[in-house]
Structure formats: C-alpha cells, structure tokens
C-alpha cells in the first residue's frame, strides 16, 4: 500500500514531467528569435506568420525552404515583405502555368 508521502511524490513527478513536455513543445513550434540576413528567393517555397500572444513570445515570419527548414525573419523588414510578395506571386502563377519553369519546380505538389 502506498503511503501519503509517496503518492504526493508521484503526483509531483508527473506534474513536472508534463510541464517540461509542454515547454518543449512551445519552443519547437515557435521562433525564439529572428535573423536579419536576407533569405534567397530561390530556396523559399512557402511562409507563415507567427503572432506574439498566440502561443509564441515574438512576432515573426517563418519561411519554409525547399529542404523543409524553417527560417525566422523579422516581420516588418522591407526584404521580408518583398520575399512574401514574390512567394505569393509564384504560388499563384505556377499552377496556372502547369508548374513549368525552373522557379516553379519547388511549388509542384509531390506525387504519392
């Protein structure tokens, strides 16, 4: 039979383990900082916005590369706005042109 002390210890350990897991998940899903280096247009295939207060501590633009890397950039930089506009144009144009052209290969859906 478990004593009251061992039950409290078990509950404490379970609580701490679940807290660490939650903290780890937040860190993996959010940009913790941004880089001000310009990201080359030819490696970006998509992007998403990260908003402070919605589970993350900073605002950022997350660019996804053709190698599935996530690069965090400052949301209000002119080069970031230009890169988002460029990506949006290609995302719209490439399907209309049947993904022809070197720059459209990265936007072509992978076949199963």
N, CA, C and O atoms as a GROMACS GRO file, in nm:
protein
  448
    1UNK      N    1   0.085  -0.118   0.000
    1UNK     CA    2   0.000   0.000   0.000
    1UNK      C    3   0.089   0.124   0.000
    1UNK      O    4   0.188   0.130   0.073
    2UNK      N    5   0.054   0.221  -0.081
    2UNK     CA    6   0.134   0.343  -0.094
    2UNK      C    7   0.106   0.436   0.023
    2UNK      O    8  -0.008   0.451   0.068
    3UNK      N    9   0.211   0.499   0.070
    3UNK     CA   10   0.194   0.597   0.177
    3UNK      C   11   0.156   0.731   0.115
    3UNK      O   12   0.174   0.753  -0.005
    4UNK      N   13   0.104   0.820   0.197
    4UNK     CA   14   0.063   0.952   0.151
    4UNK      C   15   0.182   1.028   0.092
    4UNK      O   16   0.166   1.101  -0.006
    5UNK      N   17   0.300   1.012   0.152
    5UNK     CA   18   0.420   1.080   0.103
    5UNK      C   19   0.458   1.033  -0.036
    5UNK      O   20   0.495   1.114  -0.121
    6UNK      N   21   0.451   0.902  -0.062
    6UNK     CA   22   0.488   0.851  -0.194
    6UNK      C   23   0.386   0.892  -0.300
    6UNK      O   24   0.423   0.913  -0.416
    7UNK      N   25   0.260   0.903  -0.263
    7UNK     CA   26   0.157   0.949  -0.357
    7UNK      C   27   0.185   1.094  -0.396
    7UNK      O   28   0.176   1.129  -0.514
    8UNK      N   29   0.218   1.178  -0.298
    8UNK     CA   30   0.249   1.318  -0.326
    8UNK      C   31   0.371   1.330  -0.416
    8UNK      O   32   0.374   1.411  -0.508
    9UNK      N   33   0.473   1.246  -0.389
    9UNK     CA   34   0.594   1.247  -0.470
    9UNK      C   35   0.561   1.207  -0.613
    9UNK      O   36   0.608   1.271  -0.707
   10UNK      N   37   0.481   1.105  -0.631
   10UNK     CA   38   0.442   1.059  -0.764
   10UNK      C   39   0.366   1.168  -0.838
   10UNK      O   40   0.394   1.194  -0.955
   11UNK      N   41   0.272   1.233  -0.772
   11UNK     CA   42   0.197   1.341  -0.835
   11UNK      C   43   0.288   1.456  -0.875
   11UNK      O   44   0.271   1.515  -0.982
   12UNK      N   45   0.382   1.488  -0.789
   12UNK     CA   46   0.477   1.596  -0.816
   12UNK      C   47   0.560   1.563  -0.939
   12UNK      O   48   0.579   1.648  -1.026
   13UNK      N   49   0.611   1.440  -0.947
   13UNK     CA   50   0.692   1.397  -1.061
   13UNK      C   51   0.610   1.402  -1.190
   13UNK      O   52   0.658   1.450  -1.292
   14UNK      N   53   0.488   1.352  -1.185
   14UNK     CA   54   0.402   1.355  -1.303
   14UNK      C   55   0.374   1.497  -1.348
   14UNK      O   56   0.376   1.524  -1.468
   15UNK      N   57   0.349   1.587  -1.256
   15UNK     CA   58   0.323   1.727  -1.290
   15UNK      C   59   0.445   1.790  -1.356
   15UNK      O   60   0.432   1.856  -1.459
   16UNK      N   61   0.563   1.769  -1.297
   16UNK     CA   62   0.685   1.826  -1.354
   16UNK      C   63   0.713   1.772  -1.493
   16UNK      O   64   0.751   1.848  -1.582
   17UNK      N   65   0.696   1.643  -1.512
   17UNK     CA   66   0.721   1.585  -1.644
   17UNK      C   67   0.628   1.643  -1.748
   17UNK      O   68   0.671   1.673  -1.859
   18UNK      N   69   0.500   1.659  -1.716
   18UNK     CA   70   0.408   1.714  -1.813
   18UNK      C   71   0.436   1.862  -1.838
   18UNK      O   72   0.414   1.910  -1.949
   19UNK      N   73   0.484   1.935  -1.738
   19UNK     CA   74   0.521   2.075  -1.757
   19UNK      C   75   0.639   2.088  -1.850
   19UNK      O   76   0.640   2.174  -1.938
   20UNK      N   77   0.741   2.002  -1.834
   20UNK     CA   78   0.858   2.007  -1.920
   20UNK      C   79   0.820   1.974  -2.064
   20UNK      O   80   0.872   2.035  -2.157
   21UNK      N   81   0.732   1.877  -2.082
   21UNK     CA   82   0.690   1.839  -2.216
   21UNK      C   83   0.620   1.957  -2.284
   21UNK      O   84   0.645   1.984  -2.401
   22UNK      N   85   0.533   2.025  -2.212
   22UNK     CA   86   0.462   2.139  -2.269
   22UNK      C   87   0.559   2.250  -2.307
   22UNK      O   88   0.548   2.307  -2.415
   23UNK      N   89   0.653   2.281  -2.220
   23UNK     CA   90   0.752   2.384  -2.251
   23UNK      C   91   0.832   2.346  -2.375
   23UNK      O   92   0.860   2.432  -2.458
   24UNK      N   93   0.870   2.221  -2.388
   24UNK     CA   94   0.946   2.176  -2.503
   24UNK      C   95   0.867   2.189  -2.631
   24UNK      O   96   0.922   2.226  -2.735
   25UNK      N   97   0.738   2.161  -2.626
   25UNK     CA   98   0.656   2.173  -2.745
   25UNK      C   99   0.644   2.318  -2.790
   25UNK      O  100   0.646   2.345  -2.910
   26UNK      N  101   0.632   2.409  -2.698
   26UNK     CA  102   0.622   2.550  -2.734
   26UNK      C  103   0.750   2.595  -2.803
   26UNK      O  104   0.744   2.662  -2.906
   27UNK      N  105   0.863   2.559  -2.748
   27UNK     CA  106   0.990   2.602  -2.804
   27UNK      C  107   1.011   2.546  -2.944
   27UNK      O  108   1.070   2.614  -3.029
   28UNK      N  109   0.965   2.426  -2.971
   28UNK     CA  110   0.986   2.366  -3.102
   28UNK      C  111   0.895   2.429  -3.207
   28UNK      O  112   0.933   2.433  -3.324
   29UNK      N  113   0.780   2.477  -3.171
   29UNK     CA  114   0.683   2.529  -3.266
   29UNK      C  115   0.696   2.679  -3.292
   29UNK      O  116   0.638   2.729  -3.388
   30UNK      N  117   0.770   2.750  -3.212
   30UNK     CA  118   0.780   2.896  -3.222
   30UNK      C  119   0.922   2.940  -3.256
   30UNK      O  120   1.020   2.876  -3.220
   31UNK      N  121   0.929   3.052  -3.328
   31UNK     CA  122   1.058   3.118  -3.345
   31UNK      C  123   1.090   3.186  -3.213
   31UNK      O  124   1.006   3.257  -3.157
   32UNK      N  125   1.209   3.165  -3.163
   32UNK     CA  126   1.250   3.229  -3.039
   32UNK      C  127   1.329   3.357  -3.067
   32UNK      O  128   1.342   3.442  -2.980
   33UNK      N  129   1.379   3.369  -3.189
   33UNK     CA  130   1.449   3.490  -3.233
   33UNK      C  131   1.440   3.495  -3.385
   33UNK      O  132   1.399   3.398  -3.449
   34UNK      N  133   1.477   3.608  -3.443
   34UNK     CA  134   1.476   3.624  -3.588
   34UNK      C  135   1.616   3.658  -3.637
   34UNK      O  136   1.696   3.715  -3.562
   35UNK      N  137   1.644   3.624  -3.760
   35UNK     CA  138   1.770   3.658  -3.824
   35UNK      C  139   1.743   3.771  -3.924
   35UNK      O  140   1.639   3.772  -3.991
   36UNK      N  141   1.834   3.863  -3.933
   36UNK     CA  142   1.817   3.976  -4.024
   36UNK      C  143   1.886   3.953  -4.158
   36UNK      O  144   1.887   4.042  -4.243
   37UNK      N  145   1.945   3.834  -4.177
   37UNK     CA  146   2.008   3.801  -4.305
   37UNK      C  147   1.900   3.780  -4.410
   37UNK      O  148   1.799   3.716  -4.384
   38UNK      N  149   1.922   3.835  -4.530
   38UNK     CA  150   1.826   3.819  -4.638
   38UNK      C  151   1.824   3.673  -4.682
   38UNK      O  152   1.929   3.612  -4.703
   39UNK      N  153   1.705   3.618  -4.696
   39UNK     CA  154   1.687   3.478  -4.739
   39UNK      C  155   1.676   3.478  -4.891
   39UNK      O  156   1.595   3.553  -4.946
   40UNK      N  157   1.754   3.395  -4.961
   40UNK     CA  158   1.745   3.390  -5.107
   40UNK      C  159   1.607   3.344  -5.154
   40UNK      O  160   1.550   3.250  -5.099
   41UNK      N  161   1.555   3.411  -5.255
   41UNK     CA  162   1.421   3.380  -5.306
   41UNK      C  163   1.408   3.238  -5.359
   41UNK      O  164   1.304   3.175  -5.343
   42UNK      N  165   1.514   3.187  -5.420
   42UNK     CA  166   1.506   3.058  -5.487
   42UNK      C  167   1.497   2.938  -5.392
   42UNK      O  168   1.475   2.826  -5.437
   43UNK      N  169   1.513   2.960  -5.261
   43UNK     CA  170   1.504   2.846  -5.169
   43UNK      C  171   1.371   2.842  -5.094
   43UNK      O  172   1.344   2.745  -5.022
   44UNK      N  173   1.289   2.946  -5.109
   44UNK     CA  174   1.162   2.954  -5.033
   44UNK      C  175   1.048   2.893  -5.112
   44UNK      O  176   1.031   2.921  -5.231
   45UNK      N  177   0.970   2.808  -5.044
   45UNK     CA  178   0.852   2.752  -5.110
   45UNK      C  179   0.721   2.794  -5.043
   45UNK      O  180   0.614   2.782  -5.103
   46UNK      N  181   0.728   2.843  -4.919
   46UNK     CA  182   0.609   2.893  -4.852
   46UNK      C  183   0.651   2.973  -4.729
   46UNK      O  184   0.769   2.982  -4.696
   47UNK      N  185   0.552   3.029  -4.664
   47UNK     CA  186   0.578   3.103  -4.540
   47UNK      C  187   0.452   3.105  -4.457
   47UNK      O  188   0.343   3.076  -4.505
   48UNK      N  189   0.469   3.141  -4.330
   48UNK     CA  190   0.355   3.159  -4.240
   48UNK      C  191   0.392   3.265  -4.138
   48UNK      O  192   0.510   3.290  -4.113
   49UNK      N  193   0.292   3.328  -4.082
   49UNK     CA  194   0.316   3.432  -3.983
   49UNK      C  195   0.303   3.376  -3.843
   49UNK      O  196   0.219   3.291  -3.816
   50UNK      N  197   0.389   3.424  -3.755
   50UNK     CA  198   0.382   3.391  -3.613
   50UNK      C  199   0.346   3.519  -3.540
   50UNK      O  200   0.411   3.622  -3.557
   51UNK      N  201   0.242   3.513  -3.458
   51UNK     CA  202   0.192   3.632  -3.388
   51UNK      C  203   0.217   3.617  -3.239
   51UNK      O  204   0.178   3.518  -3.177
   52UNK      N  205   0.283   3.717  -3.182
   52UNK     CA  206   0.309   3.717  -3.038
   52UNK      C  207   0.175   3.713  -2.964
   52UNK      O  208   0.079   3.778  -3.005
   53UNK      N  209   0.170   3.637  -2.857
   53UNK     CA  210   0.050   3.628  -2.777
   53UNK      C  211  -0.041   3.513  -2.818
   53UNK      O  212  -0.138   3.484  -2.748
   54UNK      N  213  -0.010   3.448  -2.930
   54UNK     CA  214  -0.089   3.331  -2.972
   54UNK      C  215  -0.006   3.205  -2.953
   54UNK      O  216   0.004   3.120  -3.041
   55UNK      N  217   0.053   3.195  -2.834
   55UNK     CA  218   0.135   3.079  -2.801
   55UNK      C  219   0.284   3.100  -2.820
   55UNK      O  220   0.363   3.015  -2.780
   56UNK      N  221   0.323   3.212  -2.879
   56UNK     CA  222   0.465   3.241  -2.902
   56UNK      C  223   0.499   3.378  -2.844
   56UNK      O  224   0.412   3.463  -2.828
   57UNK      N  225   0.626   3.396  -2.811
   57UNK     CA  226   0.664   3.520  -2.741
   57UNK      C  227   0.706   3.635  -2.833
   57UNK      O  228   0.720   3.747  -2.785
   58UNK      N  229   0.725   3.610  -2.965
   58UNK     CA  230   0.763   3.719  -3.056
   58UNK      C  231   0.685   3.709  -3.186
   58UNK      O  232   0.636   3.602  -3.222
   59UNK      N  233   0.675   3.821  -3.257
   59UNK     CA  234   0.621   3.823  -3.392
   59UNK      C  235   0.733   3.781  -3.487
   59UNK      O  236   0.849   3.819  -3.467
   60UNK      N  237   0.700   3.703  -3.589
   60UNK     CA  238   0.800   3.661  -3.687
   60UNK      C  239   0.731   3.612  -3.813
   60UNK      O  240   0.613   3.574  -3.811
   61UNK      N  241   0.805   3.614  -3.923
   61UNK     CA  242   0.762   3.546  -4.046
   61UNK      C  243   0.848   3.421  -4.055
   61UNK      O  244   0.970   3.427  -4.041
   62UNK      N  245   0.784   3.308  -4.077
   62UNK     CA  246   0.856   3.181  -4.086
   62UNK      C  247   0.855   3.137  -4.232
   62UNK      O  248   0.750   3.106  -4.288
   63UNK      N  249   0.973   3.135  -4.293
   63UNK     CA  250   0.986   3.092  -4.432
   63UNK      C  251   1.026   2.945  -4.434
   63UNK      O  252   1.120   2.904  -4.365
   64UNK      N  253   0.953   2.866  -4.515
   64UNK     CA  254   0.981   2.724  -4.527
   64UNK      C  255   1.058   2.706  -4.658
   64UNK      O  256   1.015   2.751  -4.764
   65UNK      N  257   1.173   2.639  -4.649
   65UNK     CA  258   1.258   2.621  -4.766
   65UNK      C  259   1.224   2.492  -4.838
   65UNK      O  260   1.145   2.410  -4.789
   66UNK      N  261   1.285   2.474  -4.955
   66UNK     CA  262   1.263   2.351  -5.031
   66UNK      C  263   1.315   2.229  -4.956
   66UNK      O  264   1.270   2.117  -4.982
   67UNK      N  265   1.408   2.249  -4.863
   67UNK     CA  266   1.459   2.138  -4.781
   67UNK      C  267   1.384   2.127  -4.648
   67UNK      O  268   1.430   2.060  -4.556
   68UNK      N  269   1.268   2.193  -4.640
   68UNK     CA  270   1.180   2.188  -4.522
   68UNK      C  271   1.240   2.251  -4.397
   68UNK      O  272   1.199   2.218  -4.286
   69UNK      N  273   1.336   2.340  -4.413
   69UNK     CA  274   1.389   2.415  -4.299
   69UNK      C  275   1.298   2.533  -4.272
   69UNK      O  276   1.236   2.587  -4.365
   70UNK      N  277   1.289   2.574  -4.148
   70UNK     CA  278   1.208   2.689  -4.110
   70UNK      C  279   1.303   2.801  -4.068
   70UNK      O  280   1.381   2.786  -3.974
   71UNK      N  281   1.295   2.913  -4.140
   71UNK     CA  282   1.382   3.027  -4.114
   71UNK      C  283   1.297   3.142  -4.062
   71UNK      O  284   1.198   3.179  -4.124
   72UNK      N  285   1.337   3.198  -3.950
   72UNK     CA  286   1.260   3.303  -3.883
   72UNK      C  287   1.314   3.440  -3.921
   72UNK      O  288   1.434   3.466  -3.911
   73UNK      N  289   1.224   3.527  -3.965
   73UNK     CA  290   1.264   3.660  -4.011
   73UNK      C  291   1.179   3.767  -3.942
   73UNK      O  292   1.068   3.739  -3.898
   74UNK      N  293   1.233   3.890  -3.934
   74UNK     CA  294   1.157   3.999  -3.873
   74UNK      C  295   1.040   4.039  -3.963
   74UNK      O  296   1.060   4.061  -4.082
   75UNK      N  297   0.919   4.049  -3.908
   75UNK     CA  298   0.800   4.067  -3.992
   75UNK      C  299   0.791   4.200  -4.066
   75UNK      O  300   0.726   4.206  -4.170
   76UNK      N  301   0.852   4.305  -4.017
   76UNK     CA  302   0.832   4.437  -4.080
   76UNK      C  303   0.949   4.485  -4.164
   76UNK      O  304   0.951   4.602  -4.204
   77UNK      N  305   1.045   4.400  -4.192
   77UNK     CA  306   1.158   4.440  -4.277
   77UNK      C  307   1.114   4.446  -4.423
   77UNK      O  308   1.036   4.362  -4.468
   78UNK      N  309   1.164   4.544  -4.498
   78UNK     CA  310   1.126   4.556  -4.640
   78UNK      C  311   1.159   4.430  -4.721
   78UNK      O  312   1.081   4.390  -4.807
   79UNK      N  313   1.274   4.368  -4.695
   79UNK     CA  314   1.310   4.249  -4.772
   79UNK      C  315   1.217   4.132  -4.742
   79UNK      O  316   1.195   4.047  -4.828
   80UNK      N  317   1.161   4.127  -4.621
   80UNK     CA  318   1.067   4.021  -4.584
   80UNK      C  319   0.936   4.040  -4.660
   80UNK      O  320   0.879   3.944  -4.712
   81UNK      N  321   0.888   4.164  -4.666
   81UNK     CA  322   0.765   4.194  -4.741
   81UNK      C  323   0.784   4.160  -4.889
   81UNK      O  324   0.694   4.102  -4.951
   82UNK      N  325   0.898   4.194  -4.944
   82UNK     CA  326   0.927   4.163  -5.084
   82UNK      C  327   0.931   4.012  -5.108
   82UNK      O  328   0.880   3.963  -5.209
   83UNK      N  329   0.993   3.938  -5.016
   83UNK     CA  330   1.002   3.793  -5.030
   83UNK      C  331   0.864   3.727  -5.019
   83UNK      O  332   0.835   3.632  -5.091
   84UNK      N  333   0.780   3.777  -4.930
   84UNK     CA  334   0.643   3.726  -4.919
   84UNK      C  335   0.565   3.753  -5.047
   84UNK      O  336   0.495   3.665  -5.097
   85UNK      N  337   0.576   3.875  -5.101
   85UNK     CA  338   0.507   3.909  -5.226
   85UNK      C  339   0.554   3.821  -5.341
   85UNK      O  340   0.474   3.772  -5.420
   86UNK      N  341   0.685   3.801  -5.351
   86UNK     CA  342   0.742   3.717  -5.456
   86UNK      C  343   0.689   3.573  -5.444
   86UNK      O  344   0.649   3.512  -5.544
   87UNK      N  345   0.688   3.520  -5.323
   87UNK     CA  346   0.638   3.384  -5.299
   87UNK      C  347   0.491   3.373  -5.333
   87UNK      O  348   0.448   3.275  -5.394
   88UNK      N  349   0.412   3.473  -5.294
   88UNK     CA  350   0.268   3.473  -5.326
   88UNK      C  351   0.245   3.473  -5.476
   88UNK      O  352   0.158   3.402  -5.526
   89UNK      N  353   0.323   3.553  -5.550
   89UNK     CA  354   0.308   3.558  -5.697
   89UNK      C  355   0.336   3.422  -5.758
   89UNK      O  356   0.262   3.376  -5.845
   90UNK      N  357   0.443   3.356  -5.714
   90UNK     CA  358   0.478   3.226  -5.770
   90UNK      C  359   0.377   3.118  -5.730
   90UNK      O  360   0.344   3.032  -5.811
   91UNK      N  361   0.329   3.123  -5.607
   91UNK     CA  362   0.229   3.025  -5.563
   91UNK      C  363   0.103   3.036  -5.650
   91UNK      O  364   0.037   2.935  -5.676
   92UNK      N  365   0.070   3.157  -5.693
   92UNK     CA  366  -0.047   3.176  -5.779
   92UNK      C  367  -0.015   3.143  -5.925
   92UNK      O  368  -0.094   3.077  -5.992
   93UNK      N  369   0.101   3.188  -5.972
   93UNK     CA  370   0.136   3.175  -6.115
   93UNK      C  371   0.171   3.031  -6.154
   93UNK      O  372   0.129   2.986  -6.261
   94UNK      N  373   0.245   2.961  -6.072
   94UNK     CA  374   0.296   2.829  -6.110
   94UNK      C  375   0.187   2.727  -6.143
   94UNK      O  376   0.198   2.658  -6.244
   95UNK      N  377   0.082   2.713  -6.062
   95UNK     CA  378  -0.024   2.618  -6.100
   95UNK      C  379  -0.093   2.658  -6.231
   95UNK      O  380  -0.133   2.572  -6.310
   96UNK      N  381  -0.107   2.789  -6.253
   96UNK     CA  382  -0.170   2.837  -6.378
   96UNK      C  383  -0.087   2.800  -6.500
   96UNK      O  384  -0.142   2.779  -6.608
   97UNK      N  385   0.046   2.791  -6.483
   97UNK     CA  386   0.137   2.756  -6.592
   97UNK      C  387   0.179   2.610  -6.588
   97UNK      O  388   0.280   2.573  -6.648
   98UNK      N  389   0.105   2.527  -6.518
   98UNK     CA  390   0.132   2.384  -6.507
   98UNK      C  391   0.270   2.355  -6.450
   98UNK      O  392   0.334   2.256  -6.487
   99UNK      N  393   0.317   2.442  -6.360
   99UNK     CA  394   0.445   2.427  -6.290
   99UNK      C  395   0.564   2.420  -6.385
   99UNK      O  396   0.666   2.359  -6.354
  100UNK      N  397   0.550   2.485  -6.503
  100UNK     CA  398   0.662   2.490  -6.599
  100UNK      C  399   0.758   2.600  -6.558
  100UNK      O  400   0.718   2.703  -6.505
  101UNK      N  401   0.882   2.575  -6.583
  101UNK     CA  402   0.986   2.672  -6.550
  101UNK      C  403   1.061   2.631  -6.425
  101UNK      O  404   1.007   2.569  -6.334
  102UNK      N  405   1.187   2.669  -6.424
  102UNK     CA  406   1.277   2.631  -6.315
  102UNK      C  407   1.227   2.680  -6.179
  102UNK      O  408   1.235   2.607  -6.080
  103UNK      N  409   1.175   2.802  -6.174
  103UNK     CA  410   1.133   2.858  -6.046
  103UNK      C  411   1.006   2.794  -5.991
  103UNK      O  412   0.975   2.810  -5.873
  104UNK      N  413   0.932   2.722  -6.074
  104UNK     CA  414   0.807   2.660  -6.029
  104UNK      C  415   0.822   2.517  -5.978
  104UNK      O  416   0.729   2.463  -5.920
  105UNK      N  417   0.937   2.456  -5.999
  105UNK     CA  418   0.954   2.317  -5.957
  105UNK      C  419   0.931   2.299  -5.808
  105UNK      O  420   0.875   2.198  -5.766
  106UNK      N  421   0.973   2.395  -5.727
  106UNK     CA  422   0.960   2.380  -5.582
  106UNK      C  423   0.816   2.391  -5.534
  106UNK      O  424   0.786   2.352  -5.421
  107UNK      N  425   0.726   2.443  -5.618
  107UNK     CA  426   0.586   2.458  -5.579
  107UNK      C  427   0.499   2.343  -5.627
  107UNK      O  428   0.382   2.334  -5.590
  108UNK      N  429   0.555   2.256  -5.710
  108UNK     CA  430   0.478   2.145  -5.765
  108UNK      C  431   0.448   2.045  -5.655
  108UNK      O  432   0.538   2.004  -5.582
  109UNK      N  433   0.322   2.005  -5.642
  109UNK     CA  434   0.287   1.906  -5.538
  109UNK      C  435   0.359   1.774  -5.563
  109UNK      O  436   0.373   1.730  -5.678
  110UNK      N  437   0.403   1.712  -5.458
  110UNK     CA  438   0.471   1.584  -5.470
  110UNK      C  439   0.367   1.476  -5.498
  110UNK      O  440   0.262   1.473  -5.434
  111UNK      N  441   0.396   1.389  -5.592
  111UNK     CA  442   0.302   1.280  -5.623
  111UNK      C  443   0.317   1.169  -5.520
  111UNK      O  444   0.426   1.147  -5.467
  112UNK      N  445   0.207   1.101  -5.492
  112UNK     CA  446   0.207   0.997  -5.388
  112UNK      C  447   0.273   0.872  -5.434
  112UNK      O  448   0.282   0.775  -5.359
   0.00000   0.00000   0.00000
